[in-house]
Amino acid sequence: MISGANAGLLMLRSLRPAGEQVFTPVAAWPDAGRELKDLSHVAERAAQEGRSVVAWARGEGALVPQSPATAIVAHPIGGGTEGPYAVVVIAVAPRGNMVDPQAVARQLQWGAGWLETHGARAYAQQSARRVALAAAGLDLVAVAGEHRHLNDCAMAVANALAQRLDCGRVSIGLVNRRRTGIKLKAVSHSATMKRSGALIDAIENAMEEALDQNATVLYPSAPAGDQRITIAHRQLLKETEGRSAVMSVVIAARGRPLGVITLERHRDTPFHAEAANLAEVVAALVGPLVALQRDSDRRVAGRGLDMASDGIGALIGPRRPALKLAAIGIAALALLLAFVHGEHRISAKAFTEGVVQRAAVAPFEGFIKRAPVRAGDTVHAGDVLAALDDKDLVLDRLRLQGERDKQAQKYRDALAKHDRPSMAVLAPQVEQAEAQLALAKDKLDRAQVTAPFDGIVVSGDLSQSLGAPIEKGKVLFEIAPLNAYRLILQVDERDIRYVMVGEGGRIALNGLPEQALPLRVEKVTPVAVAEEGRNYFRVEASLATAGVELRPGMEGVAKVEAGEERLIWVWTYPVIDWLRLTAWKWLP
C-alpha cells in the first residue's frame, strides 16, 4: 500500500537473562537474508524514543544505490510503562524527486493499529480474569472472616470452595502442634466427622504428600503442569467411588506451611488451571486468617508452654546447631560481663576554643573603608584587620591644629607685650587646643583596627559591608591564639558525678578522626546548661599533646576515664539509673 517501499522489517521485544530488553527481527520483506542493518538501527532508535523516526540512507550504503536518498521510517507498536513491544520499519525509495516521510509514518501507524488493539484486548481480558479471580478469592475470605472459631471457619471455607469449584468433597487439614503430620479439621457438607477410618487416613496421607512437596498436587496431572509425586492421591481415588480427580493446595502463613486443602471432583471433570489458580489464591488469602484464629483459640498458658517447649526443643534437639552455638555464646558473654572488669569511660561532646579570645571593636562611629581579613584568616600582631573612613578625622585634625597655632600666636603676642592678664587667659586655651589636637591624632591613629597578637580570626567578616556605618564599641572581629587551646566538654548531668579534676581521657575530633588525642580534666564548672532537652555541665580540659594542628571551634567526642568497673555494670548502669528514678517517681 505504501508507494515506493522496497524493504521492511518487524522486530519484537525480548528479554535477555540479565533482564535487559532487546529487539530482535522476526520478519523481513522481501528477502529475510538481505542486509538490513540500517533498518534495525532506525528501529532501535524508534523503540528507545517511543515515537516515529525518519532517517535517510545515501550513496553506496543506501538500500537503493541508484536513488539519491532512501527514506527509512520506523514506528513503535504498543506503549505504556514497559515501552513498545514491537517496531515496524520500512525503506521507501523516492518516485520522482522527494518522499513524504510524514505520510509514510501515518500509514504505518494506521496499519499497526489493529496490532495495538489486539494487544490491548488481550491485556484487558487477562486483567478481567485476574479481577474475577481476586473477587472470588476475596468472597471466600469474607466467608471465612464471618466466623470466630477455627473449626467454623474451616467448615465455611470447605463448603464455599465445594460450591464454587463444583467439587464432590473438600477437606481441610492443619499441621498438628508437634508438626509431625496433618490432622483433618473440616470436610464439606458434613455435620459430623469421624476422626479415624480408611477414608480419613487416605485424605490425610494425600495432604501430607502435598505438604512434603510444598506445592500444589493434581491427579490426573495437567499436560503442561509440573510433575509431582501422586502416590497418595491415587490411593485416595481408590478409596472413593465416583471420584476421578483430586487436587491438594498448601495453606501457608508466616513463611511456613500451615495446612492443606484437598478437593475432589466427580468423574470426567478434571481440575484445570483456572480452578487450580482459584484454589491457590484462596489458600494464600485464608492462610494468615487461619493462623490468627488458631492462635486466638489457644490459652495464654498454652501459648507460653508452646513457646517454652519450642525453645527448649530447639536447644536440646538434634537440629538447630546455629541456635545452640548462639545460646552458648550468649551464656559465655553473660559470664564475661558479670566477672570481667573494664575501663569505665564517660562520653561527652567536646569542642575547642582559644585560651584567650580578644575582641577587636570599633573605636568610634564611622564608615568601613576596607576589611582585608575575615573569619578563618591567620594574622600577625599589628596586621590591619579593618580600616575606617578617616577623611573627617583628617579635616578635624587640621582644624584643631589651626586653632592651636592661632592660640599659640596670641599667647606669644601677649608674651612679647608683657601682658600678664592676657597670658593668664591664653595659656589654658593653648593647653586645651593641644589636648584636643592630641585626641584627634589618637582617634586618627585608631582608624585602623589592628591585630593585638599572632592568631586566627575566629569570627567577623566585613568584606560585604564596605561603606556601611558602624557604632562605637561594636565587635568587628574575634581573634584567638594559634597555639593555645583548651577543650570544653559537655558532660551529661547523670555522668558528672564520675568526672573528677585530674582524670585523663582521649578525644577524637571530627577533623582528625583517625587520631585520638590524650586530654586531662582541668576544671569542673558546677553550673548546668540546658541544651537539646538535656542538662549538661561544662568541663574544661587541656590537651596533653603539643604540635597538633587545631583550630577554634573544632568538635568531636571525648571519653573521660572514670576507673574500672564490671563490664555488665558499665553497659547497664544508665538503664538501672533510669529505672530507679522512674520507680521513685511513681511508687508511693
C-alpha positions as CSV (number, residue, x, y, z in Angstrom):
1,M,0.0,0.0,0.0
2,I,3.0,2.4,0.5
3,S,4.2,3.6,-2.8
4,G,8.0,3.1,-3.3
5,A,8.5,0.7,-0.4
6,N,11.4,-1.7,-1.2
7,A,12.3,-3.3,2.1
8,G,10.6,-3.9,5.5
9,L,11.4,-5.3,8.9
10,L,9.4,-6.3,12.0
11,M,11.2,-6.5,15.4
12,L,9.7,-7.9,18.7
13,R,10.8,-7.2,22.2
14,S,12.5,-10.0,24.2
15,L,14.3,-10.2,27.5
16,R,17.9,-11.4,28.0
17,P,18.9,-13.5,31.0
18,A,20.3,-10.3,32.7
19,G,16.9,-8.6,32.4
20,E,17.9,-6.3,29.5
21,Q,15.2,-5.6,26.9
22,V,16.3,-6.1,23.2
23,F,14.5,-6.1,19.9
24,T,15.1,-9.0,17.5
25,P,14.0,-9.3,13.9
26,V,11.1,-11.8,13.4
27,A,10.0,-10.9,9.8
28,A,11.7,-9.2,6.8
29,W,10.5,-8.3,3.3
30,P,11.1,-9.1,0.6
31,D,14.2,-11.2,1.5
32,A,15.0,-12.4,5.0
33,G,18.7,-12.9,4.1
34,R,19.1,-9.3,2.9
35,E,21.4,-7.0,4.9
36,L,19.1,-4.7,6.9
37,K,21.4,-3.1,9.4
38,D,20.2,0.4,8.5
39,L,16.6,-0.6,9.2
40,S,17.4,-2.3,12.5
41,H,19.3,0.8,13.8
42,V,16.5,3.1,13.0
43,A,14.0,0.6,14.6
44,E,16.0,0.5,17.8
45,R,16.1,4.3,17.9
46,A,12.3,4.5,17.5
47,A,11.9,1.9,20.3
48,Q,14.1,4.0,22.7
49,E,12.4,7.3,21.9
50,G,8.9,5.8,21.8
51,R,7.9,7.7,18.6
52,S,8.1,7.6,14.8
53,V,11.6,8.1,13.5
54,V,12.7,9.1,10.0
55,A,16.3,8.6,8.7
56,W,17.9,8.8,5.3
57,A,20.3,6.5,3.5
58,R,22.5,7.9,0.8
59,G,25.3,6.8,-1.5
60,E,26.6,3.3,-1.7
61,G,25.3,2.5,1.7
62,A,21.7,3.3,0.6
63,L,19.3,0.4,0.2
64,V,18.7,1.6,-3.4
65,P,22.1,2.9,-4.6
66,Q,20.7,4.4,-7.8
67,S,18.4,6.7,-5.9
68,P,19.7,9.9,-4.4
69,A,18.1,9.2,-1.0
70,T,16.1,6.4,0.6
71,A,13.8,7.2,3.5
72,I,13.8,4.8,6.4
73,V,10.7,5.2,8.5
74,A,10.2,3.3,11.8
75,H,7.1,3.3,14.0
76,P,6.8,1.7,17.5
77,I,3.8,-0.5,18.3
78,G,2.4,-0.5,21.8
79,G,3.5,1.6,24.8
80,G,2.8,2.1,28.4
81,T,5.2,1.8,31.3
82,E,7.2,-1.0,29.7
83,G,7.5,0.8,26.4
84,P,6.7,-0.6,22.9
85,Y,6.6,-4.4,22.4
86,A,7.3,-4.2,18.6
87,V,8.7,-1.9,16.0
88,V,8.0,-1.9,12.2
89,V,10.4,-0.2,9.8
90,I,10.4,0.2,6.0
91,A,12.6,1.7,3.4
92,V,10.9,3.9,0.8
93,A,12.7,4.9,-2.4
94,P,11.5,8.2,-3.9
95,R,9.5,8.3,-7.0
96,G,10.3,11.5,-8.6
97,N,12.3,13.9,-6.5
98,M,11.0,13.5,-3.0
99,V,9.4,11.2,-0.4
100,D,6.8,12.4,2.2
101,P,8.0,10.6,5.4
102,Q,5.1,12.0,7.4
103,A,2.6,10.3,5.1
104,V,4.6,7.1,5.3
105,A,4.7,7.2,9.2
106,R,0.9,7.9,9.2
107,Q,0.3,4.9,7.0
108,L,2.4,2.7,9.3
109,Q,0.5,4.0,12.3
110,W,-2.8,3.1,10.7
111,G,-1.6,-0.3,9.6
112,A,-0.2,-1.1,13.1
113,G,-3.4,0.0,14.9
114,W,-5.0,-3.5,14.8
115,L,-1.9,-5.0,16.4
116,E,-2.1,-2.5,19.3
117,T,-5.8,-3.1,19.6
118,H,-5.3,-6.8,19.7
119,G,-2.6,-6.5,22.5
120,A,-4.9,-4.1,24.5
121,R,-7.8,-6.5,24.1
122,A,-5.7,-9.5,25.3
123,Y,-4.4,-7.4,28.2
124,A,-7.9,-6.4,29.1
125,Q,-9.1,-10.0,29.0
126,Q,-6.2,-11.1,31.2
127,S,-6.9,-8.2,33.7
128,A,-10.6,-9.2,33.7
129,R,-9.7,-12.8,34.6
130,R,-7.4,-11.6,37.3
131,V,-10.0,-9.3,38.7
132,A,-12.6,-12.1,38.7
133,L,-10.1,-14.5,40.4
134,A,-9.3,-11.9,43.0
135,A,-13.0,-11.2,43.6
136,A,-13.8,-14.9,44.0
137,G,-10.9,-15.2,46.5
138,L,-12.0,-12.2,48.5
139,D,-15.5,-13.6,48.6
140,L,-14.2,-16.8,50.2
141,V,-12.1,-14.8,52.6
142,A,-15.1,-12.8,53.6
143,V,-16.9,-16.1,54.3
144,A,-14.0,-17.3,56.5
145,G,-13.9,-14.0,58.3
146,E,-17.5,-14.2,59.5
147,H,-16.6,-17.0,62.0
148,R,-14.6,-16.5,65.2
149,H,-13.6,-20.1,65.8
150,L,-11.2,-22.1,63.7
151,N,-13.5,-25.2,63.2
152,D,-16.4,-23.0,62.0
153,C,-14.1,-21.1,59.7
154,A,-12.6,-24.2,58.1
155,M,-16.1,-25.7,57.6
156,A,-17.3,-22.5,55.9
157,V,-14.3,-22.3,53.6
158,A,-14.7,-26.0,52.6
159,N,-18.4,-25.6,51.8
160,A,-17.8,-22.4,49.8
161,L,-15.0,-24.0,47.8
162,A,-17.1,-27.1,47.1
163,Q,-19.9,-24.9,45.8
164,R,-17.6,-22.6,43.8
165,L,-15.5,-25.2,42.1
166,D,-18.2,-27.9,41.8
167,C,-16.4,-30.4,44.0
168,G,-17.9,-33.5,45.5
169,R,-15.8,-33.1,48.6
170,V,-13.4,-30.5,50.0
171,S,-11.3,-31.3,53.0
172,I,-9.1,-29.0,55.1
173,G,-6.4,-30.3,57.3
174,L,-3.9,-28.4,59.6
175,V,-0.5,-29.3,60.8
176,N,-0.6,-30.6,64.3
177,R,1.1,-28.8,67.2
178,R,4.2,-31.0,67.1
179,R,4.4,-30.5,63.3
180,T,4.7,-34.2,62.7
181,G,1.7,-34.7,60.5
182,I,-1.7,-33.4,59.3
183,K,-4.9,-33.5,61.3
184,L,-8.2,-33.3,59.4
185,K,-10.1,-30.3,60.5
186,A,-13.2,-30.0,58.3
187,V,-15.0,-31.9,55.4
188,S,-17.5,-30.1,53.3
189,H,-21.2,-30.8,53.8
190,S,-20.5,-33.0,56.9
191,A,-22.2,-32.1,60.1
192,T,-20.2,-34.8,62.0
193,M,-16.8,-36.2,61.0
194,K,-15.1,-39.4,62.1
195,R,-11.6,-39.0,63.4
196,S,-10.4,-42.4,62.2
197,G,-11.1,-44.8,59.3
198,A,-9.6,-45.7,55.9
199,L,-11.0,-42.7,54.1
200,I,-9.8,-40.2,56.7
201,D,-6.3,-41.8,56.6
202,A,-6.3,-41.6,52.8
203,I,-7.2,-37.9,52.9
204,E,-4.6,-37.1,55.4
205,N,-1.9,-39.1,53.5
206,A,-2.7,-37.1,50.4
207,M,-2.5,-33.9,52.3
208,E,0.9,-34.9,53.8
209,E,2.1,-35.8,50.3
210,A,1.4,-32.3,49.1
211,L,2.8,-30.8,52.3
212,D,6.1,-32.7,51.9
213,Q,6.4,-31.3,48.4
214,N,5.2,-27.9,49.5
215,A,3.4,-27.5,46.2
216,T,0.0,-28.0,44.5
217,V,-0.5,-31.6,43.5
218,L,-3.1,-32.6,40.8
219,Y,-4.1,-36.1,39.8
220,P,-4.5,-36.6,36.9
221,S,-1.7,-34.1,36.3
222,A,-2.2,-31.3,33.8
223,P,-0.5,-32.0,30.5
224,A,1.7,-28.9,30.7
225,G,2.0,-28.8,34.5
226,D,4.9,-29.8,36.8
227,Q,5.2,-33.4,37.5
228,R,4.6,-34.3,41.2
229,I,4.5,-37.4,43.3
230,T,0.9,-38.6,43.4
231,I,1.0,-42.0,45.1
232,A,-1.2,-41.0,48.0
233,H,-3.6,-39.1,45.7
234,R,-4.1,-42.2,43.5
235,Q,-4.7,-44.2,46.7
236,L,-7.4,-41.7,47.8
237,L,-9.2,-42.1,44.5
238,K,-9.2,-45.9,45.0
239,E,-10.9,-45.4,48.4
240,T,-13.7,-43.3,47.0
241,E,-16.3,-44.2,44.4
242,G,-17.4,-41.8,41.7
243,R,-14.3,-39.6,42.0
244,S,-11.9,-39.2,39.2
245,A,-9.9,-36.0,40.0
246,V,-8.2,-34.8,43.2
247,M,-6.2,-31.7,43.9
248,S,-4.3,-30.6,47.1
249,V,-3.2,-27.0,47.7
250,V,-0.9,-26.0,50.5
251,I,-2.0,-23.3,53.0
252,A,0.9,-21.2,54.1
253,A,1.3,-18.5,56.8
254,R,4.3,-16.6,58.2
255,G,6.6,-18.2,55.7
256,R,5.9,-21.8,56.5
257,P,3.2,-24.4,55.6
258,L,0.2,-24.4,57.9
259,G,-2.2,-26.9,56.3
260,V,-3.6,-28.4,53.1
261,I,-6.9,-28.1,51.2
262,T,-7.8,-31.3,49.3
263,L,-10.5,-31.0,46.6
264,E,-12.2,-34.0,44.9
265,R,-14.4,-33.9,41.8
266,H,-16.8,-36.2,40.2
267,R,-16.0,-38.5,37.3
268,D,-14.9,-36.9,34.0
269,T,-14.5,-33.4,35.4
270,P,-10.7,-32.9,36.0
271,F,-9.2,-29.8,37.5
272,H,-8.0,-27.2,35.0
273,A,-5.5,-24.3,35.5
274,E,-8.3,-21.8,36.3
275,A,-9.6,-23.9,39.2
276,A,-6.0,-24.5,40.5
277,N,-5.3,-20.8,40.4
278,L,-8.5,-20.0,42.4
279,A,-7.7,-22.7,45.0
280,E,-4.1,-21.3,45.4
281,V,-5.4,-17.8,45.7
282,V,-7.9,-18.9,48.4
283,A,-5.2,-20.8,50.3
284,A,-2.9,-17.8,50.2
285,L,-5.5,-15.4,51.4
286,V,-7.0,-17.7,54.1
287,G,-3.6,-18.8,55.5
288,P,-2.9,-15.7,57.7
289,L,-6.6,-15.7,58.9
290,V,-6.4,-19.4,59.9
291,A,-3.1,-18.8,61.7
292,L,-4.6,-15.9,63.7
293,Q,-7.7,-17.9,64.6
294,R,-5.6,-20.9,65.6
295,D,-3.5,-18.8,67.9
296,S,-6.5,-17.0,69.4
297,D,-8.2,-20.3,70.2
298,R,-5.3,-21.3,72.4
299,R,-5.0,-20.1,76.0
300,V,-2.2,-17.9,77.3
301,A,-0.7,-20.7,79.4
302,G,-0.8,-23.0,76.3
303,R,1.0,-20.4,74.2
304,G,3.6,-19.8,76.9
305,L,4.2,-23.5,77.2
306,D,4.4,-23.9,73.5
307,M,7.0,-21.2,73.2
308,A,9.0,-22.6,76.1
309,S,8.8,-26.1,74.7
310,D,9.8,-24.9,71.2
311,G,12.8,-23.0,72.6
312,I,13.9,-26.0,74.8
313,G,13.4,-28.4,72.0
314,A,15.4,-26.3,69.6
315,L,18.2,-26.0,72.2
316,I,18.5,-29.7,73.2
317,G,17.2,-31.3,70.0
318,P,19.4,-32.8,67.3
319,R,18.9,-29.9,64.9
320,R,19.4,-26.1,65.0
321,P,23.2,-26.1,65.6
322,A,23.3,-22.4,65.0
323,L,20.8,-21.7,67.8
324,K,22.9,-23.9,70.2
325,L,26.1,-22.0,69.3
326,A,24.2,-18.7,69.8
327,A,23.0,-19.8,73.2
328,I,26.4,-20.9,74.3
329,G,27.9,-17.6,73.0
330,I,25.2,-15.6,74.9
331,A,25.9,-17.6,78.1
332,A,29.7,-17.1,77.8
333,L,29.1,-13.4,77.1
334,A,26.9,-13.0,80.2
335,L,29.6,-14.7,82.4
336,L,32.3,-12.4,80.9
337,L,30.3,-9.3,81.5
338,A,29.5,-10.4,85.1
339,F,33.0,-11.1,86.2
340,V,35.4,-9.3,84.0
341,H,36.3,-5.7,84.8
342,G,36.8,-3.0,82.2
343,E,37.5,0.7,81.9
344,H,34.6,2.9,82.7
345,R,34.7,5.9,80.3
346,I,32.3,8.9,80.2
347,S,31.4,10.0,76.6
348,A,30.8,13.7,76.1
349,K,30.5,16.1,73.2
350,A,33.6,18.4,73.1
351,F,34.9,21.4,71.1
352,T,38.0,23.5,71.1
353,E,38.3,27.2,72.0
354,G,41.2,29.5,72.5
355,V,42.7,30.1,75.9
356,V,42.5,33.8,75.2
357,Q,40.0,35.3,72.8
358,R,40.4,39.0,72.1
359,A,37.7,41.2,70.5
360,A,38.5,43.9,68.0
361,V,35.9,46.6,68.4
362,A,35.0,49.8,66.6
363,P,36.9,52.7,68.3
364,F,34.3,55.3,67.2
365,E,31.3,55.8,65.0
366,G,32.2,55.8,61.3
367,F,32.1,54.0,58.0
368,I,34.0,50.9,56.9
369,K,36.7,51.8,54.4
370,R,38.3,48.4,53.8
371,A,38.4,45.0,55.5
372,P,41.2,42.8,54.2
373,V,40.6,39.8,56.5
374,R,37.7,37.7,57.6
375,A,37.0,34.6,59.7
376,G,39.5,31.8,59.2
377,D,42.4,34.0,58.2
378,T,45.7,33.9,60.1
379,V,47.0,37.3,61.2
380,H,50.2,38.6,62.9
381,A,50.5,41.2,65.5
382,G,50.0,44.7,64.0
383,D,48.2,43.5,60.8
384,V,45.3,45.7,59.8
385,L,42.0,44.0,60.3
386,A,39.8,46.8,59.2
387,A,40.1,50.5,58.4
388,L,37.5,53.2,58.9
389,D,37.0,56.2,56.7
390,D,39.3,58.9,58.1
391,K,38.5,61.9,55.9
392,D,36.5,63.7,58.5
393,L,39.2,62.9,61.1
394,V,42.0,64.4,58.9
395,L,40.0,67.6,58.4
396,D,39.2,67.8,62.1
397,R,42.9,67.4,62.9
398,L,43.8,70.2,60.5
399,R,41.1,72.4,62.0
400,L,42.3,71.7,65.6
401,Q,45.9,72.3,64.5
402,G,45.0,75.7,63.1
403,E,43.2,76.6,66.2
404,R,46.2,75.6,68.3
405,D,48.5,77.6,66.2
406,K,46.2,80.6,66.4
407,Q,46.0,80.4,70.2
408,A,49.8,79.9,70.4
409,Q,50.3,83.0,68.3
410,K,48.1,85.1,70.6
411,Y,50.0,83.8,73.6
412,R,53.3,84.8,72.0
413,D,52.0,88.3,71.2
414,A,50.9,88.7,74.8
415,L,54.2,87.4,76.0
416,A,56.0,90.0,73.8
417,K,53.9,92.8,75.2
418,H,54.3,91.5,78.8
419,D,50.5,91.5,79.0
420,R,50.2,89.2,82.0
421,P,46.4,89.2,82.3
422,S,46.1,88.1,78.6
423,M,48.8,85.5,79.1
424,A,46.9,84.0,82.1
425,V,43.8,83.7,79.9
426,L,45.5,82.4,76.8
427,A,47.7,79.8,78.4
428,P,44.8,77.4,79.4
429,Q,43.3,77.9,75.9
430,V,46.6,76.8,74.3
431,E,46.7,73.7,76.5
432,Q,43.1,73.0,75.7
433,A,43.9,73.2,71.9
434,E,46.9,70.9,72.4
435,A,44.8,68.4,74.2
436,Q,42.1,68.5,71.5
437,L,44.7,68.1,68.8
438,A,46.3,65.1,70.6
439,L,42.9,63.5,70.9
440,A,42.2,64.0,67.2
441,K,45.6,62.5,66.4
442,D,44.9,59.5,68.7
443,K,41.5,59.0,67.1
444,L,43.0,59.1,63.6
445,D,45.6,56.5,64.6
446,R,42.8,54.2,65.8
447,A,41.0,54.4,62.5
448,Q,42.9,51.3,61.6
449,V,41.9,48.2,63.7
450,T,45.0,46.0,64.1
451,A,45.6,42.5,65.4
452,P,46.8,42.5,69.1
453,F,48.8,39.3,68.7
454,D,49.5,36.4,66.3
455,G,46.4,34.3,65.9
456,I,43.4,33.3,63.8
457,V,40.3,35.3,63.2
458,V,37.5,33.3,64.8
459,S,34.6,35.4,63.8
460,G,33.9,38.5,61.7
461,D,33.5,39.3,58.0
462,L,33.2,42.9,56.8
463,S,34.0,42.2,53.2
464,Q,30.3,42.5,52.2
465,S,29.8,45.7,54.4
466,L,32.2,48.2,52.9
467,G,30.9,51.7,53.3
468,A,28.3,50.7,55.9
469,P,28.1,52.7,59.1
470,I,29.2,51.1,62.4
471,E,28.6,52.1,66.0
472,K,31.2,52.7,68.6
473,G,32.0,49.6,70.6
474,K,30.6,47.1,68.1
475,V,32.6,43.9,67.9
476,L,34.2,43.6,64.5
477,F,36.4,40.6,64.9
478,E,37.3,38.0,67.5
479,I,40.9,36.6,67.5
480,A,42.3,33.6,69.2
481,P,45.9,32.5,69.5
482,L,47.2,29.8,67.2
483,N,48.9,27.5,69.7
484,A,47.0,27.9,73.0
485,Y,43.7,25.9,73.1
486,R,41.5,24.3,75.7
487,L,38.8,21.7,75.4
488,I,35.3,22.2,76.5
489,L,33.4,19.0,77.4
490,Q,29.6,18.9,77.8
491,V,29.0,16.1,80.3
492,D,25.5,14.9,81.0
493,E,24.3,15.5,84.5
494,R,23.9,11.8,85.1
495,D,27.6,11.2,84.5
496,I,29.1,14.3,86.1
497,R,29.5,12.5,89.4
498,Y,32.1,10.3,87.8
499,V,34.2,13.1,86.4
500,M,37.0,14.5,88.7
501,V,39.7,17.1,88.2
502,G,43.0,15.4,87.1
503,E,41.4,12.5,85.3
504,G,42.7,11.6,81.9
505,G,41.0,10.6,78.7
506,R,41.1,10.9,74.9
507,I,39.3,12.9,72.3
508,A,38.6,12.2,68.6
509,L,37.9,15.3,66.6
510,N,35.7,15.4,63.5
511,G,38.6,16.8,61.6
512,L,41.1,14.2,62.9
513,P,39.0,11.0,63.4
514,E,42.0,8.7,62.9
515,Q,43.9,10.2,65.8
516,A,42.7,10.0,69.4
517,L,44.4,12.8,71.4
518,P,45.1,12.5,75.1
519,L,43.5,15.0,77.4
520,R,43.4,15.9,81.1
521,V,40.5,17.4,83.1
522,E,41.4,20.8,84.5
523,K,38.1,22.2,85.9
524,V,34.6,21.1,86.5
525,T,32.1,24.0,86.4
526,P,29.3,23.5,88.9
527,V,26.7,25.1,86.6
528,A,24.4,23.2,84.4
529,V,23.4,24.4,80.9
530,A,20.2,23.2,79.2
531,E,20.7,22.1,75.6
532,E,18.6,19.8,73.3
533,G,16.3,19.0,76.2
534,R,19.1,17.7,78.5
535,N,21.2,19.3,81.2
536,Y,25.0,19.4,80.7
537,F,27.9,20.5,82.8
538,R,30.8,22.4,81.3
539,V,34.1,20.7,82.0
540,E,37.4,22.3,80.9
541,A,40.3,20.1,79.8
542,S,43.7,20.5,78.2
543,L,45.5,18.6,75.5
544,A,48.5,16.6,76.7
545,T,50.0,16.5,73.2
546,A,51.7,19.5,71.6
547,G,52.1,20.3,68.0
548,V,48.7,19.2,66.8
549,E,47.1,21.3,64.1
550,L,43.9,22.6,65.7
551,R,41.5,25.4,65.1
552,P,39.0,27.1,67.4
553,G,35.5,25.6,67.2
554,M,36.6,22.1,66.1
555,E,34.1,19.5,67.5
556,G,34.5,15.9,68.5
557,V,33.7,13.2,71.0
558,A,35.7,12.9,74.3
559,K,35.9,10.0,76.6
560,V,37.0,10.6,80.2
561,E,38.4,7.7,82.2
562,A,36.5,7.1,85.4
563,G,38.1,4.0,86.8
564,E,37.5,0.2,86.3
565,E,34.1,-1.4,86.9
566,R,32.4,-4.7,85.9
567,L,31.5,-4.7,82.3
568,I,27.9,-5.6,82.9
569,W,27.6,-2.5,85.2
570,V,29.3,-0.3,82.6
571,W,26.8,-1.3,80.0
572,T,23.7,-1.3,82.1
573,Y,24.0,1.5,84.7
574,P,22.2,4.1,82.6
575,V,19.2,1.8,82.3
576,I,19.4,0.9,86.0
577,D,19.5,4.6,87.0
578,W,16.6,5.4,84.8
579,L,14.5,2.5,86.3
580,R,15.4,3.8,89.8
581,L,14.2,7.3,89.0
582,T,11.1,6.0,87.4
583,A,10.3,3.8,90.4
584,W,10.9,6.7,92.8
585,K,8.6,8.9,90.7
586,W,5.6,6.5,90.5
587,L,5.8,4.4,93.6
588,P,4.1,5.8,96.7
